[in-house]
Amino acid sequence: MNQPLDTEVSANRPIRRVGIGFLLFACCVGYVLRFGFLAMGSQEFSAELGDQKRYLAEARNLLEHGTFAISMDQGPTAFDGPGYAAFLMPFLRWFPGKYVAAAAAGQAVVSLLTAWLLAQMTWRITQSIWAARIALLWWCIYPFSVFYSAFLLSETLYVAALCASVFCAYGFMRNLTYRSAIVFGAMLGLASLVRPTVNFCIPFLFLAVLISGWDRRRETIRGLVTAGIALAVVLVPWTARNYRVFGRILPGSTQTGRMLFLANNPDNKTGYVVIPRDANPPPQESGETELEYNDRLGALAKEFIRENPGQFVKLCTMRLFGFWWPMPIYEKFVSRSLVLLSLFTLLPLFVMALGGIYMLKKEWRLLFPILSVVLSTYLLHLVFGVSMRYRFPIESLLIPPAAYCVSDFIGRFRSSRV
C-alpha cells in the first residue's frame, strides 16, 4: 500500500494514473444512475414544491427582472445566496419548457466533477491510486449524491464548491504561492455565494491550514492574508448590493435568525428544524423588512435560550446524536427499502471514514483541513438545528479517509492471497 502523501516530495503527480478508462467507466455508471433516477424515481416530486419553488422564483426574477427576489411584490431578498439562482438562469433561458430536466442533467455533470475532485483530493492526502479510484467510484454511485442531483436544490452545487475549496486549500498548502492563495480564497467566496453557511467554517479552515503549514508559517500567513483578500473581493458585490437594499453590511444571508428560532423555541421537541418542522415562525409584520424580521426571530431565539438554558442544552444534546442519525425522518421517505438503503449507505461511510482517520493519524496535518470543515459544520448545526440535507455536504469530505481505509483492506487481502 502506498504511503500517505509527502507534500514536499510528491509535487504534482497527475491524477491520470487513476486511468482514463476507469474514469470514463465510473462517470458513465454515475450518469446512468442519475439519469435513471431523474426519469423514474423523482417524477412524483414537483419542482414547484418546497425550497425548489423558492430557488426557481429567485432565478426567474433575476433572469426576467434583473432583481434577486423571491417575489417582486416583496422586493429584493438576501434569504439565499445568489450562486444557485445564477446557476439555474441559463437553463431557464435556453430550455424554457424543459428547464427541470436540463438543470438536473447539468447538476449530474457537477456531481460527477465532484467525484473527480474527491479522487484528486484523496490522491493528494494518501498518494494511493487505489484509494483515489475508490473515492471516484464511491461518489459516482453514492445514493444521496444521485438523489440530490435530481432536484432543484443547492446541495449538489454547494458540495462541488465546498470540495473545490478544500481541494484548493491543499493546493495552497503544497505550493504556498500567491496564485494558489488567490484561487483558494476566490473558491471559498464562490462557495459562500452558493450557501453562506460556509462563512462559519472559513476561520476554522484557515486555522487548520495555518497549523498544517506551521513549519513555513511566514509564507502560510502571508498566503492566508492574500486568500482572505481574494475572498473579500468575491463577496464585495454581494455585500454592497445588500448594503444598498438593507442599509447594513451583510456578506451572508437573512436566514440566521430564522434558523436559530426554528431550532430553539418552546415547541421544538426533536432538535430537527426542517423535516418535521415543530413550530412555524411568527409571521412577518406589515412594513417589516426581511432583515428586521430575521433580527426579530433571532432575538426571540436568544430570549428562549436565556430563559431556558436547560432546554437549550437538551436540544443541543439531541442534535449531538441526531446530526449523524443514518435513517430518514421525513414521512415520505420512511419506507423499509429507503431505510435499509440509508443504513447501508451511511453506516459504511462513517465506519470506514473513522477507520481511515485512525490509519492516517500520523499524517494528521494532511487530514486537518478536511476535519476542520467537518467539525465546524457539526458545531454550527448543534446550535442551528439538524437535517440530513445539512449533513450531506460534509459526507463528501468523509470519502477520502473512507476510501483509504477500503484500499488498505483490499491491499491486505491481496497480500494475504499471494
Number of C-alpha atoms within 10 A of each C-alpha: 17 14 10 19 18 15 17 10 9 11 13 12 11 9 19 12 11 20 12 11 10 15 17 11 13 22 24 14 14 27 20 15 19 29 19 14 17 21 12 10 13 14 11 7 10 13 19 13 10 11 14 16 16 21 23 22 19 27 28 23 19 19 18 11 11 10 17 24 24 23 15 14 7 10 13 20 23 23 21 23 24 24 19 23 25 19 17 25 21 16 20 20 13 11 14 11 11 11 17 21 18 18 22 23 18 17 27 29 18 19 27 27 18 25 31 23 21 31 30 25 26 30 25 26 25 26 23 23 22 23 30 31 27 24 30 30 24 23 26 27 20 17 18 18 26 26 17 21 27 27 22 26 23 24 22 29 24 23 24 22 24 26 24 22 23 23 22 22 27 24 21 25 24 19 17 20 16 17 13 21 28 22 20 27 28 23 25 30 27 22 26 27 26 25 24 24 19 21 16 15 19 21 15 20 22 20 16 22 26 22 16 21 20 14 10 13 14 12 18 24 18 15 24 24 17 21 27 21 16 21 24 17 15 18 20 15 12 19 20 16 17 21 14 11 15 17 11 13 13 18 22 22 22 21 21 18 23 23 21 22 29 25 31 30 24 16 12 18 17 18 30 25 22 18 14 13 15 18 17 11 13 10 8 14 10 6 8 11 16 20 23 16 20 22 17 18 24 21 16 18 23 17 15 17 18 11 11 15 12 11 17 22 14 15 23 23 14 18 25 19 11 20 20 16 18 18 20 19 15 12 9 8 12 13 11 9 10 14 16 14 16 17 16 13 16 19 15 12 21 18 13 21 23 16 19 22 20 14 16 20 12 11 17 14 19 24 20 18 25 24 20 20 24 21 13 18 20 22 17 15 22 22 20 22 27 28 22 20 14 17 17 16 23 19 18 23 23 23 28 30 28 26 30 34 23 19 23 20 13 15 15 12 11 10 10 8 7 5
